[in-house]
Amino acid sequence: MSKRFPKLLRKMYAKRYIYLILLPVLAYYTIFSYAPMFNPTTGGILLAFRHFRFNTAFTDMEWVGLRWFELMWGRPDFWNALRNTFILSFGRLIFEFPMPIIIAILLNELRRNSTKRIFQTVFTFPHFISWIIVISLMRDMFQIAGVVNSFLRMIDVEPINFMASPSVTVNYLLVFLSNIWKSAGWGAIIYLASISGIDPQLYEATAVDGGNRWHKIIHITWPGIRPTAVVLLILQCGNILGIGFEQIFNLRNAINRDVIEILDTYIWAMGFGGTMNQSFAVAAGLFRSVVNLALLLSANKVAKLLGSNGLF
């Protein structure tokens, strides 16, 4: 260990400027993410093992051990939210994750840079629109008197109350399509940056050998962005239980709540809704973080077993 430590220090010193750039990021997460977890005043994650009471100091709160975890695991609504979270997360991995890759490849195939910039602007603009505005537009479009149902009437199809439907298919369709529309173009920027790092001579050599555009995509573009895709896939696997609070919070209502209630909105409801059980909410949040960490490590291990460098 003593021999390896100076070698590690030499490597860190050789890349000191990279670590210097990394310092603001480390400071941000240390101050705003990790320090509050062990705050002696508010209790942090230790609040999950105490009985929270208003107007009571944390040190005076009753120690209850695993009571809130046992209560959480015994509630059907918790398992319903957990099941919905897993289903929506895996659905996003299947339907949403490939979309930025497809958009980046299609944009890269455009010959004129001006056309490419226009399409890239169109695809990335929805990222800057708040989910509140997006859901408001969806309500106007998909309500009974909206554009979509007006079109359905024109083709003699029974109107569907999309925004207040208990149907799993309808609600999941709205979730996936709205998130693809809002986020796919923004996610494509990372892949476009990876594509820009590919040596153009590889494309020229493929053209000389008689390769068409499809050959260039399969044998040059995709291998060039595959490491980036693997890293992003691992990161997404590590956030399976945190798939997006704002979208589901604004989409859910009394009719579709059982279908699209996820762990994030469930934690909010338990901590700030009718029960106001802060300890229960912290316990559920701690459970979510531990599972996400386990999934991240598992995904990274699987990626290494499949021949990738992984995330770390």
One Martini backbone bead per residue (centre of mass of N, CA, C, O) as a GRO file, in nm:
protein
  312
    1MET     BB    1   0.057   0.063  -0.020
    2SER     BB    2   0.308   0.256   0.006
    3LYS     BB    3   0.389   0.226  -0.302
    4ARG     BB    4   0.113   0.324  -0.435
    5PHE     BB    5   0.065   0.609  -0.321
    6PRO     BB    6   0.283   0.780  -0.471
    7LYS     BB    7   0.179   0.701  -0.753
    8LEU     BB    8  -0.098   0.837  -0.722
    9LEU     BB    9   0.010   1.122  -0.670
   10ARG     BB   10   0.153   1.152  -0.943
   11LYS     BB   11  -0.100   1.124  -1.115
   12MET     BB   12  -0.255   1.362  -0.989
   13TYR     BB   13  -0.041   1.577  -1.059
   14ALA     BB   14  -0.045   1.535  -1.369
   15LYS     BB   15  -0.386   1.593  -1.330
   16ARG     BB   16  -0.450   1.866  -1.172
   17TYR     BB   17  -0.642   2.029  -1.365
   18ILE     BB   18  -0.874   1.832  -1.360
   19TYR     BB   19  -0.918   1.844  -1.050
   20LEU     BB   20  -0.971   2.148  -1.046
   21ILE     BB   21  -1.232   2.134  -1.217
   22LEU     BB   22  -1.375   1.929  -1.007
   23LEU     BB   23  -1.412   2.091  -0.741
   24PRO     BB   24  -1.693   2.235  -0.777
   25VAL     BB   25  -1.852   1.970  -0.790
   26LEU     BB   26  -1.767   1.856  -0.515
   27ALA     BB   27  -1.868   2.100  -0.351
   28TYR     BB   28  -2.164   2.086  -0.425
   29TYR     BB   29  -2.225   1.790  -0.323
   30THR     BB   30  -2.121   1.830  -0.037
   31ILE     BB   31  -2.310   2.069   0.052
   32PHE     BB   32  -2.607   1.972  -0.091
   33SER     BB   33  -2.593   1.639  -0.036
   34TYR     BB   34  -2.405   1.527   0.208
   35ALA     BB   35  -2.425   1.720   0.452
   36PRO     BB   36  -2.743   1.694   0.507
   37MET     BB   37  -2.730   1.386   0.593
   38PHE     BB   38  -2.543   1.495   0.872
   39ASN     BB   39  -2.727   1.687   1.020
   40PRO     BB   40  -2.756   1.765   1.361
   41THR     BB   41  -3.024   1.937   1.347
   42THR     BB   42  -3.216   1.764   1.134
   43GLY     BB   43  -3.062   1.456   1.089
   44GLY     BB   44  -3.129   1.358   0.819
   45ILE     BB   45  -3.113   1.019   0.775
   46LEU     BB   46  -3.175   0.973   1.087
   47LEU     BB   47  -3.485   1.036   1.068
   48ALA     BB   48  -3.564   0.735   0.984
   49PHE     BB   49  -3.505   0.650   1.316
   50ARG     BB   50  -3.725   0.859   1.396
   51HIS     BB   51  -3.969   1.064   1.565
   52PHE     BB   52  -4.127   1.307   1.420
   53ARG     BB   53  -4.147   1.647   1.560
   54PHE     BB   54  -4.272   1.931   1.614
   55ASN     BB   55  -4.094   2.139   1.814
   56THR     BB   56  -3.837   1.934   1.806
   57ALA     BB   57  -3.555   1.818   1.878
   58PHE     BB   58  -3.365   1.579   1.748
   59THR     BB   59  -3.245   1.464   2.024
   60ASP     BB   60  -3.561   1.433   2.139
   61MET     BB   61  -3.625   1.216   1.957
   62GLU     BB   62  -3.748   0.916   1.901
   63TRP     BB   63  -3.620   0.598   1.888
   64VAL     BB   64  -3.734   0.345   1.624
   65GLY     BB   65  -3.564   0.244   1.402
   66LEU     BB   66  -3.747   0.027   1.168
   67ARG     BB   67  -4.045   0.121   1.161
   68TRP     BB   68  -4.078   0.272   0.883
   69PHE     BB   69  -3.993   0.033   0.706
   70GLU     BB   70  -4.210  -0.166   0.800
   71LEU     BB   71  -4.446   0.017   0.721
   72MET     BB   72  -4.373   0.048   0.422
   73TRP     BB   73  -4.364  -0.268   0.349
   74GLY     BB   74  -4.687  -0.288   0.448
   75ARG     BB   75  -4.773  -0.106   0.206
   76PRO     BB   76  -4.949  -0.110  -0.090
   77ASP     BB   77  -4.880   0.180  -0.204
   78PHE     BB   78  -4.576   0.138  -0.215
   79TRP     BB   79  -4.572  -0.107  -0.416
   80ASN     BB   80  -4.718   0.043  -0.639
   81ALA     BB   81  -4.505   0.268  -0.678
   82LEU     BB   82  -4.267   0.077  -0.731
   83ARG     BB   83  -4.383  -0.064  -0.978
   84ASN     BB   84  -4.427   0.188  -1.154
   85THR     BB   85  -4.131   0.275  -1.156
   86PHE     BB   86  -4.012   0.027  -1.297
   87ILE     BB   87  -4.185   0.032  -1.552
   88LEU     BB   88  -4.111   0.321  -1.647
   89SER     BB   89  -3.805   0.283  -1.651
   90PHE     BB   90  -3.791   0.046  -1.856
   91GLY     BB   91  -3.948   0.200  -2.073
   92ARG     BB   92  -3.729   0.420  -2.108
   93LEU     BB   93  -3.501   0.232  -2.195
   94ILE     BB   94  -3.654   0.133  -2.455
   95PHE     BB   95  -3.789   0.412  -2.582
   96GLU     BB   96  -3.591   0.666  -2.495
   97PHE     BB   97  -3.284   0.610  -2.508
   98PRO     BB   98  -3.252   0.584  -2.834
   99MET     BB   99  -3.342   0.867  -2.943
  100PRO     BB  100  -3.081   1.045  -2.923
  101ILE     BB  101  -2.918   0.863  -3.112
  102ILE     BB  102  -3.095   0.892  -3.363
  103ILE     BB  103  -3.087   1.200  -3.385
  104ALA     BB  104  -2.779   1.231  -3.407
  105ILE     BB  105  -2.745   1.062  -3.665
  106LEU     BB  106  -2.938   1.225  -3.845
  107LEU     BB  107  -2.793   1.498  -3.815
  108ASN     BB  108  -2.515   1.394  -3.924
  109GLU     BB  109  -2.645   1.331  -4.223
  110LEU     BB  110  -2.649   1.617  -4.278
  111ARG     BB  111  -2.503   1.832  -4.509
  112ARG     BB  112  -2.619   2.095  -4.401
  113ASN     BB  113  -2.548   2.310  -4.143
  114SER     BB  114  -2.802   2.487  -4.138
  115THR     BB  115  -3.006   2.255  -4.114
  116LYS     BB  116  -2.887   2.131  -3.858
  117ARG     BB  117  -2.931   2.380  -3.673
  118ILE     BB  118  -3.236   2.394  -3.698
  119PHE     BB  119  -3.305   2.109  -3.591
  120GLN     BB  120  -3.154   2.136  -3.322
  121THR     BB  121  -3.327   2.368  -3.214
  122VAL     BB  122  -3.601   2.223  -3.228
  123PHE     BB  123  -3.519   1.976  -3.040
  124THR     BB  124  -3.407   2.157  -2.782
  125PHE     BB  125  -3.631   2.359  -2.691
  126PRO     BB  126  -3.820   2.182  -2.497
  127HIS     BB  127  -3.620   2.173  -2.250
  128PHE     BB  128  -3.701   2.490  -2.164
  129ILE     BB  129  -3.973   2.378  -2.083
  130SER     BB  130  -4.196   2.354  -1.862
  131TRP     BB  131  -4.398   2.111  -1.730
  132ILE     BB  132  -4.642   2.291  -1.683
  133ILE     BB  133  -4.671   2.378  -1.979
  134VAL     BB  134  -4.682   2.102  -2.111
  135ILE     BB  135  -4.935   1.996  -1.958
  136SER     BB  136  -5.121   2.224  -2.051
  137LEU     BB  137  -5.102   2.157  -2.352
  138MET     BB  138  -5.204   1.866  -2.325
  139ARG     BB  139  -5.485   1.935  -2.216
  140ASP     BB  140  -5.573   2.095  -2.471
  141MET     BB  141  -5.527   1.851  -2.674
  142PHE     BB  142  -5.661   1.587  -2.488
  143GLN     BB  143  -5.924   1.674  -2.455
  144ILE     BB  144  -6.242   1.635  -2.552
  145ALA     BB  145  -6.216   1.935  -2.712
  146GLY     BB  146  -5.971   1.871  -2.861
  147VAL     BB  147  -5.772   1.801  -3.126
  148VAL     BB  148  -5.756   1.493  -3.108
  149ASN     BB  149  -6.065   1.435  -3.069
  150SER     BB  150  -6.152   1.578  -3.328
  151PHE     BB  151  -6.007   1.379  -3.513
  152LEU     BB  152  -6.151   1.122  -3.414
  153ARG     BB  153  -6.434   1.212  -3.509
  154MET     BB  154  -6.365   1.234  -3.815
  155ILE     BB  155  -6.291   0.900  -3.802
  156ASP     BB  156  -6.499   0.752  -3.613
  157VAL     BB  157  -6.385   0.791  -3.311
  158GLU     BB  158  -6.384   0.752  -2.992
  159PRO     BB  159  -6.339   0.946  -2.746
  160ILE     BB  160  -6.059   1.038  -2.525
  161ASN     BB  161  -5.968   1.077  -2.182
  162PHE     BB  162  -5.648   1.115  -2.136
  163MET     BB  163  -5.616   1.294  -1.856
  164ALA     BB  164  -5.870   1.087  -1.732
  165SER     BB  165  -5.732   0.787  -1.727
  166PRO     BB  166  -5.706   0.439  -1.614
  167SER     BB  167  -5.522   0.366  -1.836
  168VAL     BB  168  -5.217   0.239  -1.896
  169THR     BB  169  -5.164   0.302  -2.195
  170VAL     BB  170  -5.234   0.603  -2.197
  171ASN     BB  171  -5.039   0.702  -1.972
  172TYR     BB  172  -4.773   0.588  -2.087
  173LEU     BB  173  -4.786   0.735  -2.355
  174LEU     BB  174  -4.772   1.021  -2.237
  175VAL     BB  175  -4.505   0.991  -2.087
  176PHE     BB  176  -4.317   0.908  -2.322
  177LEU     BB  177  -4.381   1.125  -2.538
  178SER     BB  178  -4.325   1.381  -2.367
  179ASN     BB  179  -4.026   1.309  -2.295
  180ILE     BB  180  -3.920   1.286  -2.580
  181TRP     BB  181  -3.993   1.573  -2.674
  182LYS     BB  182  -3.824   1.719  -2.438
  183SER     BB  183  -3.528   1.532  -2.424
  184ALA     BB  184  -3.396   1.411  -2.683
  185GLY     BB  185  -3.251   1.661  -2.808
  186TRP     BB  186  -3.067   1.717  -2.564
  187GLY     BB  187  -2.928   1.432  -2.555
  188ALA     BB  188  -2.795   1.456  -2.847
  189ILE     BB  189  -2.551   1.641  -2.784
  190ILE     BB  190  -2.356   1.428  -2.674
  191TYR     BB  191  -2.343   1.257  -2.937
  192LEU     BB  192  -2.244   1.484  -3.122
  193ALA     BB  193  -1.977   1.521  -2.972
  194SER     BB  194  -1.875   1.233  -3.030
  195ILE     BB  195  -1.889   1.249  -3.340
  196SER     BB  196  -1.685   1.493  -3.370
  197GLY     BB  197  -1.436   1.289  -3.270
  198ILE     BB  198  -1.436   1.161  -3.537
  199ASP     BB  199  -1.256   1.058  -3.793
  200PRO     BB  200  -1.304   1.156  -4.122
  201GLN     BB  201  -1.120   0.939  -4.265
  202LEU     BB  202  -1.309   0.698  -4.215
  203TYR     BB  203  -1.529   0.787  -4.415
  204GLU     BB  204  -1.348   0.805  -4.664
  205ALA     BB  205  -1.255   0.509  -4.663
  206THR     BB  206  -1.539   0.388  -4.695
  207ALA     BB  207  -1.606   0.523  -4.967
  208VAL     BB  208  -1.370   0.395  -5.124
  209ASP     BB  209  -1.482   0.091  -5.047
  210GLY     BB  210  -1.814   0.130  -5.100
  211GLY     BB  211  -1.959   0.270  -4.877
  212ASN     BB  212  -2.237   0.361  -4.721
  213ARG     BB  213  -2.423   0.511  -4.486
  214TRP     BB  214  -2.484   0.254  -4.328
  215HIS     BB  215  -2.191   0.164  -4.290
  216LYS     BB  216  -2.099   0.417  -4.135
  217ILE     BB  217  -2.288   0.383  -3.895
  218ILE     BB  218  -2.212   0.088  -3.805
  219HIS     BB  219  -1.869   0.115  -3.832
  220ILE     BB  220  -1.836   0.424  -3.701
  221THR     BB  221  -2.049   0.581  -3.537
  222TRP     BB  222  -2.133   0.373  -3.325
  223PRO     BB  223  -1.848   0.301  -3.209
  224GLY     BB  224  -1.793   0.607  -3.126
  225ILE     BB  225  -2.066   0.621  -2.918
  226ARG     BB  226  -2.077   0.371  -2.727
  227PRO     BB  227  -1.931   0.467  -2.466
  228THR     BB  228  -2.140   0.689  -2.406
  229ALA     BB  229  -2.389   0.504  -2.393
  230VAL     BB  230  -2.292   0.332  -2.155
  231VAL     BB  231  -2.267   0.553  -1.943
  232LEU     BB  232  -2.565   0.655  -1.963
  233LEU     BB  233  -2.690   0.381  -1.893
  234ILE     BB  234  -2.571   0.352  -1.613
  235LEU     BB  235  -2.691   0.615  -1.498
  236GLN     BB  236  -2.987   0.534  -1.548
  237CYS     BB  237  -2.979   0.278  -1.371
  238GLY     BB  238  -2.903   0.465  -1.111
  239ASN     BB  239  -3.217   0.613  -1.170
  240ILE     BB  240  -3.480   0.432  -1.158
  241LEU     BB  241  -3.617   0.565  -0.880
  242GLY     BB  242  -3.564   0.862  -1.048
  243ILE     BB  243  -3.772   0.964  -1.317
  244GLY     BB  244  -3.954   1.216  -1.234
  245PHE     BB  245  -4.148   1.445  -1.074
  246GLU     BB  246  -4.287   1.669  -1.246
  247GLN     BB  247  -4.441   1.508  -1.456
  248ILE     BB  248  -4.613   1.325  -1.265
  249PHE     BB  249  -4.731   1.546  -1.081
  250ASN     BB  250  -4.889   1.688  -1.331
  251LEU     BB  251  -5.044   1.422  -1.437
  252ARG     BB  252  -5.172   1.349  -1.189
  253ASN     BB  253  -5.473   1.202  -1.042
  254ALA     BB  254  -5.746   1.051  -0.908
  255ILE     BB  255  -5.766   0.844  -1.155
  256ASN     BB  256  -5.431   0.782  -1.226
  257ARG     BB  257  -5.264   0.727  -0.965
  258ASP     BB  258  -5.235   0.408  -0.960
  259VAL     BB  259  -5.067   0.408  -1.238
  260ILE     BB  260  -4.841   0.679  -1.192
  261GLU     BB  261  -4.737   0.631  -0.922
  262ILE     BB  262  -4.442   0.720  -0.769
  263LEU     BB  263  -4.193   0.747  -0.545
  264ASP     BB  264  -4.162   1.055  -0.546
  265THR     BB  265  -4.469   1.126  -0.503
  266TYR     BB  266  -4.500   0.951  -0.251
  267ILE     BB  267  -4.301   1.103  -0.072
  268TRP     BB  268  -4.439   1.375  -0.090
  269ALA     BB  269  -4.715   1.286   0.028
  270MET     BB  270  -4.594   1.188   0.306
  271GLY     BB  271  -4.437   1.466   0.378
  272PHE     BB  272  -4.670   1.700   0.243
  273GLY     BB  273  -4.934   1.592   0.290
  274GLY     BB  274  -5.162   1.465   0.500
  275THR     BB  275  -4.955   1.321   0.706
  276MET     BB  276  -4.667   1.449   0.763
  277ASN     BB  277  -4.430   1.216   0.745
  278GLN     BB  278  -4.103   1.265   0.760
  279SER     BB  279  -3.977   0.993   0.840
  280PHE     BB  280  -4.105   0.824   0.618
  281ALA     BB  281  -3.987   0.986   0.379
  282VAL     BB  282  -3.688   0.937   0.449
  283ALA     BB  283  -3.700   0.629   0.435
  284ALA     BB  284  -3.786   0.615   0.136
  285GLY     BB  285  -3.542   0.777   0.027
  286LEU     BB  286  -3.325   0.581   0.132
  287PHE     BB  287  -3.421   0.336  -0.021
  288ARG     BB  288  -3.386   0.457  -0.304
  289SER     BB  289  -3.078   0.515  -0.286
  290VAL     BB  290  -2.980   0.226  -0.234
  291VAL     BB  291  -3.098   0.098  -0.489
  292ASN     BB  292  -2.955   0.282  -0.693
  293LEU     BB  293  -2.668   0.201  -0.611
  294ALA     BB  294  -2.696  -0.100  -0.674
  295LEU     BB  295  -2.768  -0.059  -0.977
  296LEU     BB  296  -2.511   0.090  -1.057
  297LEU     BB  297  -2.307  -0.132  -0.981
  298SER     BB  298  -2.434  -0.354  -1.156
  299ALA     BB  299  -2.416  -0.212  -1.432
  300ASN     BB  300  -2.108  -0.176  -1.425
  301LYS     BB  301  -2.038  -0.479  -1.404
  302VAL     BB  302  -2.178  -0.572  -1.664
  303ALA     BB  303  -2.021  -0.391  -1.858
  304LYS     BB  304  -1.745  -0.524  -1.798
  305LEU     BB  305  -1.827  -0.819  -1.877
  306LEU     BB  306  -1.895  -0.706  -2.187
  307GLY     BB  307  -1.619  -0.507  -2.241
  308SER     BB  308  -1.639  -0.254  -2.089
  309ASN     BB  309  -1.523   0.015  -1.892
  310GLY     BB  310  -1.727   0.183  -1.776
  311LEU     BB  311  -1.740   0.417  -1.511
  312PHE     BB  312  -1.513   0.260  -1.279
   0.00000   0.00000   0.00000
